[in-house]
Amino acid sequence: MGGRTKEFKTIDEQIEILKEKGLIIKDETTAKEILLRENYFFLSGYRYMFYKSDRDKAFIPGTTFEELYGLFQFDRNVRNTFFKHLLIIENNVKSIFSYQLSLKYGYKEADYLKLENFTQDTARTRQVSDVINKMKRQIRVNGRQNAATLHYLNNYGYLPMWIVVKVLSFGIISELYTILKNEDQRNISDFYKMSEIDMGIFLPLMSNYRNLCAHEDILYDHKTQRVIPNNKYHEKLNIPKEADEYIYGKNDLFALLIMLKYMLRDEEFRLLAYEIGYEIDLLDGKVNAIPLNKILEKLGFPTNWKDIVEM
């Protein structure tokens, strides 16, 4: 068999590995308890930030276990903050979708799921039927576990769109957007004062981030494959460029913040930015081995990132 297998390591062995790599562990009892509770392999996913370099996989001299754990806690808290606000957007988007489509096509699934309600581009006929079939499958599977859908089915024999969106995933909603007719896409994107093209890029990216947060994956240095288009916030913040491309806010965590700036209400966004700022300050107080600007760089945050709140 090819490849090395990961051996099981006891907590004591895990502690020894960290110490061999130069991590300072002042209180081994607490460190062992944290490793057991939080999972060594997940916690050790944060060690790269504290390595001397990509080549030299040893900790920067003076790095402590508390600093490593501090970054882990920072990521968890920031992830929860983003998740909470992504759920607000998910709910808003579903509400706007169901309103626009019910208004135009009727509110029974026999009406709103008709093929003629979607793009008539013949090259995309297959995509349209794929998405509609996925929707029907999610309605069938998730609908049985949802009190509201069961109530409607039992009492009225059909499911109105505003109930259906509750059992559809954010991923399906973002796919649904891609098969809508252009004028329907415009009606929805206009609500957010953005172009239908940008909306079509934002939705799947936000859906992926939502799932990443829900599964508690490492968030702070996550990079998406797709980039968001250049927009007014890159320009207003004077984000530097390299090879004619903005170096922050394209496929990093700051890009997610920009998307949320477009889609949250001002007071919601202000709260989000305040909570993230608080966590950054807290982390800065805990970490001495690396400067704050290195942490911000990993997040893709420019030093003047807070200015976006007032824009």
Secondary structure, 3 states (H helix, E strand, C coil): CCCCCCCCCCHHHHHHHHHHCCCECCCHHHHHHHHHHHCHHHHHHHHHHHECCCCCCCECCCCEHHHHHHHHHHHHHHHHHHHHHHHHHHHHHHHHHHHHHHHHHCCCHHHHCCHHHECCCHHHHHHHHHHHHHHHHHHHHHHCCCHHHHHHHHHHCCCCHHHHHHHCCHHHHHHHHHHECHHHHHHHHHHCCCCHHHHHHHHHHHHHHHHHHHCCCCCCCCCCCCCCCCCHHHHHCCCCEECCEECCCCCCHHHHHHHHHHHCCHHHHHHHHHHHHHHHHHHHHHCCCCCHHHHHHHHCCCCCHHHHHHC
